[in-house]
Amino acid sequence: MGGDSNGSSAPCEPSFVKMMPTIKFTKLFINGEFVDAISGKTFETIDPRTGEVITRVAEGDQEDVDVAVKAARAAFDHGTWPRMPGAVRIY
């Protein structure tokens, strides 16, 4: 005896199984902007429920990390955030 609770013999597939997530961001976020990897490389993101490819995402490597670290250092050294009182930073 299978199926759903209404007595039907058809399998009951939860609605969440059919829903695909909305992919908003596939690039690297560096220096306040979404950018492609310098190398142009990407990797597949797989839906673990189905094994299907959801999208491709930018694959950052050492060059991208170097750019991101340099941007973060500049923001910390010259930006307003590190000079704000701690109570203000939490918002």
ABEGO torsion letter per residue (X at the ends): XBEBAAGBABBBBBAAAABBBBBABABBBBGGBBBBBAAGBBBBBBBAAAGBBABBBBBBBAAAAAAAAAAAAAAAAABAAAABBAAAAAX
